[in-house]
Amino acid sequence: MKVKVITSLDHKGNPKGNGTAKALIIYVDEQGERYEKEIKTDIENDTRNALALKLSVEVLKALIKPCEVELILNCKYIKSCINNGWLTSWQQSGWKKSDGKPPANVELWKLLDMSLKLHNVKFIGGSDEKL
């Protein structure tokens, strides 16, 4: 099953602040019927990266079957962590970075890692359009 996810992040504060994120999950079945589901999440006194990570986890938890997911997300940090192998490295080293400290938001990273084992996710750039 293939799904497309379009996200929108609205975060105020640097680096920590409050924010809201939305995702629109789109699935088109074999008969051409389109299904949509919206996910929304909020954070208080945290970073934009944490907001994007929390939204990614919530989106993948909403998918009840293994899926091929195209996730449009304007967050270079998450894409870099996955594409550069940092997530795998953290997991293999007991959830520690090269400096021996856990990554920020380690519990969300663990949840994302579990979801990535279930779903085939391609993270691609986005424009932070309002949904």
C-alpha positions as CSV (number, residue, x, y, z in Angstrom):
1,M,0.0,0.0,0.0
2,K,1.4,3.4,-1.0
3,V,0.6,6.6,0.9
4,K,1.7,10.2,0.5
5,V,2.0,12.5,3.5
6,I,2.2,16.2,3.3
7,T,3.2,18.1,6.4
8,S,3.1,21.6,7.7
9,L,5.1,22.9,10.7
10,D,4.3,26.1,12.5
11,H,6.9,26.8,15.3
12,K,7.6,30.0,17.1
13,G,10.7,30.5,19.2
14,N,14.4,30.0,18.8
15,P,15.5,27.4,19.6
16,K,12.8,26.4,22.0
17,G,9.2,27.5,21.7
18,N,5.7,26.4,21.0
19,G,4.4,24.9,17.8
20,T,1.7,23.0,15.9
21,A,2.2,20.5,13.1
22,K,-0.2,19.0,10.7
23,A,0.0,16.1,8.3
24,L,-2.4,15.1,5.6
25,I,-2.2,11.3,4.8
26,I,-3.4,10.5,1.3
27,Y,-4.1,7.0,0.0
28,V,-5.6,6.1,-3.3
29,D,-7.0,2.6,-3.6
30,E,-7.0,0.3,-6.7
31,Q,-10.3,1.6,-7.8
32,G,-9.1,5.2,-7.7
33,E,-10.9,6.1,-4.5
34,R,-9.1,8.7,-2.5
35,Y,-8.9,8.6,1.3
36,E,-7.5,11.3,3.5
37,K,-6.7,11.6,7.2
38,E,-5.3,14.6,9.0
39,I,-3.0,14.3,12.0
40,K,-2.3,17.2,14.3
41,T,0.2,17.5,17.1
42,D,1.5,20.3,19.4
43,I,4.6,21.0,21.5
44,E,5.4,23.5,24.2
45,N,8.9,24.8,25.0
46,D,10.7,22.5,22.6
47,T,12.5,22.7,19.3
48,R,11.2,22.7,15.7
49,N,13.1,19.5,15.2
50,A,11.2,17.9,18.1
51,L,8.0,19.0,16.5
52,A,8.8,17.4,13.2
53,L,10.0,14.2,14.9
54,K,6.8,14.0,17.0
55,L,4.6,14.5,13.9
56,S,6.6,11.9,11.9
57,V,6.0,9.3,14.7
58,E,2.3,10.2,15.0
59,V,1.8,9.8,11.2
60,L,3.5,6.4,11.0
61,K,1.6,5.2,14.1
62,A,-1.6,6.0,12.3
63,L,-0.9,3.6,9.4
64,I,-2.4,0.2,10.4
65,K,-0.6,-1.9,7.7
66,P,3.0,-1.8,6.4
67,C,3.1,0.9,3.8
68,E,5.4,2.6,1.3
69,V,5.3,6.1,2.5
70,E,6.4,9.3,0.8
71,L,6.7,11.7,3.6
72,I,7.1,15.4,2.6
73,L,8.8,17.0,5.5
74,N,10.7,20.2,5.7
75,C,13.2,19.1,8.4
76,K,16.8,18.6,7.3
77,Y,17.8,17.2,10.7
78,I,15.5,14.1,10.5
79,K,16.4,13.4,6.8
80,S,20.1,13.8,7.7
81,C,19.8,11.5,10.7
82,I,18.3,8.8,8.5
83,N,20.1,9.3,5.2
84,N,23.6,9.6,6.9
85,G,23.1,6.5,9.0
86,W,23.1,8.4,12.4
87,L,19.9,6.8,13.5
88,T,21.3,3.3,12.8
89,S,24.5,4.2,14.6
90,W,22.7,5.5,17.7
91,Q,20.6,2.4,17.8
92,Q,23.6,0.1,17.5
93,S,25.5,2.0,20.2
94,G,22.8,1.8,22.8
95,W,21.2,5.1,21.8
96,K,24.3,7.1,22.3
97,K,25.9,9.6,19.9
98,S,29.7,9.7,19.2
99,D,30.1,11.9,22.3
100,G,28.5,9.3,24.5
101,K,25.4,11.3,25.2
102,P,21.9,10.2,24.0
103,P,20.4,12.2,21.1
104,A,17.9,14.8,21.9
105,N,14.3,13.4,22.0
106,V,15.7,9.8,22.2
107,E,12.3,8.3,23.1
108,L,10.8,9.8,19.9
109,W,13.8,8.5,17.9
110,K,13.2,5.0,19.3
111,L,9.5,5.2,18.2
112,L,10.5,6.4,14.8
113,D,13.1,3.6,14.5
114,M,10.4,1.0,15.2
115,S,8.1,2.5,12.6
116,L,10.8,2.6,10.0
117,K,11.2,-1.2,10.5
118,L,7.5,-1.6,9.7
119,H,7.1,0.9,6.9
120,N,9.3,1.8,3.9
121,V,9.6,5.5,4.3
122,K,11.1,8.0,1.9
123,F,11.6,11.4,3.5
124,I,11.6,14.2,1.0
125,G,11.8,18.0,1.2
126,G,8.8,20.1,1.8
127,S,7.9,23.8,1.7
128,D,6.0,24.2,5.0
129,E,2.8,25.2,3.2
130,K,-0.2,25.6,5.4
131,L,-2.6,22.6,5.1
